[in-house]
């Protein structure tokens, strides 16, 4: 989690990019390898319910993903991790892992991120376009509309110059 210092780095690929919810001292567009962004998680809390699940992004195995890394000062690391674990691990569909991110400027940092647990009941895997659209259209949870989540994420990716097939697929159906 550290790179010669005790600051914490966090990699965001979905709503963390546009609503991190924690203070940070710098952020950069960065790429991680070994995972790709995918609408592969049934949302039972934030963007859907167990009865009417939504569909949110996860990091799934393979490929690469561009997102945003945030540097959190050492004195705020524990509080930030506690916040992230409460937010991201609410149903344990994600696993907290350490990855190496390469910033667009070339520097590499070790950071934490949250990847899809393929063994969890909320792991959706690859779905048809019709099923993606159905789930995103119906989803609404404590954090709001599933379609709003996809639109917000897509808009922030565009603003960052990141092309993303997962959100484009929904928006173009």
C-alpha positions in Angstrom: 0.0 0.0 0.0 3.0 2.3 0.3 5.7 3.3 -2.0 8.6 4.3 0.2 6.3 6.4 2.3 3.3 5.4 4.5 0.7 7.2 2.3 -2.2 5.1 1.1 -3.0 4.9 -2.7 -6.4 3.8 -3.8 -7.4 2.8 -7.4 -11.0 3.7 -8.4 -12.6 2.4 -11.6 -16.3 3.2 -11.0 -18.1 5.5 -8.6 -14.9 6.0 -6.6 -13.6 8.1 -9.5 -16.4 10.6 -9.2 -17.5 10.2 -5.6 -14.5 9.0 -3.6 -16.0 10.1 -0.3 -12.6 10.6 1.4 -10.0 13.4 1.4 -7.0 13.0 -0.8 -4.0 15.1 -1.6 -3.5 14.1 -5.3 -5.2 12.1 -8.0 -4.0 10.8 -11.4 -5.3 8.8 -14.3 -3.6 5.4 -14.1 -3.7 1.9 -15.6 -3.7 -1.5 -13.8 -3.1 -4.8 -15.5 -4.7 -8.2 -14.9 -8.2 -6.8 -14.5 -10.8 -5.1 -16.6 -13.8 -3.0 -15.8 -17.1 -4.9 -16.3 -20.7 -4.6 -15.4 -20.5 -7.9 -13.6 -21.9 -7.4 -10.1 -25.5 -7.7 -9.1 -26.3 -4.8 -6.8 -28.5 -5.7 -3.8 -27.8 -2.5 -1.8 -26.4 0.6 -3.5 -28.1 0.4 -7.0 -30.7 -2.3 -6.5 -32.3 -4.8 -4.1 -32.2 -8.5 -3.7 -35.7 -8.6 -5.2 -34.9 -6.2 -8.1 -31.1 -6.2 -8.5 -29.2 -3.6 -10.4 -25.8 -4.1 -12.0 -22.6 -2.3 -11.1 -19.0 -2.3 -12.1 -16.4 -4.7 -10.8 -12.9 -5.4 -11.8 -12.9 -8.9 -13.4 -9.9 -11.0 -14.3 -7.9 -10.3 -17.4 -7.0 -7.3 -19.5 -6.3 -3.8 -18.2 -8.3 -1.0 -16.7 -7.7 2.8 -16.7 -9.1 4.6 -13.8 -8.0 7.1 -11.1 -5.5 6.7 -8.3 -5.8 8.8 -5.1 -3.1 9.5 -2.6 -4.3 9.7 1.0 -1.9 11.0 3.6 -0.6 8.5 6.2 -2.6 10.2 9.0 -5.9 9.6 7.2 -5.1 6.1 5.9 -6.8 4.1 8.7 -10.0 6.2 8.5 -10.0 6.0 4.7 -9.6 2.2 4.8 -12.4 1.9 7.3 -14.7 4.0 5.1 -13.8 2.1 2.0 -14.3 -1.3 3.7 -17.8 -0.2 4.9 -18.7 1.1 1.4 -17.2 -1.6 -0.8 -17.4 -4.7 1.4 -21.0 -4.3 2.5 -22.0 -7.7 1.0 -18.4 -9.0 0.5 -18.8 -9.4 -3.3 -15.5 -7.5 -3.7 -12.1 -8.6 -2.4 -9.6 -5.9 -1.3 -6.3 -6.5 -3.2 -3.1 -4.7 -3.8 -2.1 -3.9 -7.4 0.5 -1.8 -9.2 -0.9 1.2 -11.1 1.1 3.0 -13.7 0.2 6.7 -13.8 -0.1 8.3 -17.2 3.1 10.3 -16.3 5.0 7.0 -16.1 5.4 6.6 -12.3 4.2 3.3 -10.7 2.5 3.1 -7.3 1.2 0.2 -5.2 -2.5 0.8 -4.3 -5.5 -1.0 -3.0 -8.6 -1.7 -5.1 -11.6 -3.9 -5.0 -12.0 -6.8 -7.4 -15.0 -9.1 -8.1 -15.2 -12.3 -6.2 -16.3 -14.8 -8.8 -17.5 -17.3 -6.2 -19.9 -14.8 -4.6 -23.7 -15.1 -5.4 -23.7 -11.5 -6.6 -21.1 -12.2 -9.4 -23.1 -11.9 -12.6 -20.3 -12.7 -15.1 -21.0 -11.9 -18.7 -24.6 -11.2 -19.5 -26.4 -10.6 -22.8 -27.1 -7.0 -23.8 -30.8 -7.5 -23.2 -30.1 -8.7 -19.6 -27.6 -5.8 -19.0 -30.3 -3.3 -20.0 -33.0 -4.9 -18.0 -31.0 -4.9 -14.8 -29.6 -1.4 -15.2 -33.1 -0.1 -16.1 -34.8 -1.7 -13.0 -32.1 -1.1 -10.5 -32.6 1.4 -7.7 -31.0 1.2 -4.2 -29.9 3.3 -1.3 -27.4 5.3 -3.5 -30.0 5.9 -6.2 -30.8 4.8 -9.8 -28.7 2.2 -11.5 -29.0 4.1 -14.8 -27.8 7.3 -13.2 -24.7 5.4 -11.8 -23.9 4.1 -15.3 -24.4 7.6 -16.9 -22.3 9.3 -14.2 -19.5 6.8 -14.5 -19.5 7.1 -18.3 -19.5 10.9 -18.2 -16.5 10.9 -15.8 -14.6 8.4 -18.0 -15.2 10.7 -21.0 -14.0 13.7 -19.1 -10.9 11.8 -18.2 -10.3 10.7 -21.8 -11.0 7.0 -21.0 -12.9 4.9 -23.5 -15.0 2.2 -21.8 -17.0 -0.5 -23.6 -19.0 -1.6 -20.5 -20.8 1.7 -20.0 -21.0 2.5 -23.7 -22.8 -0.8 -24.3 -25.6 0.2 -21.9 -25.9 3.8 -23.2 -26.1 2.7 -26.8 -28.7 -0.1 -26.5 
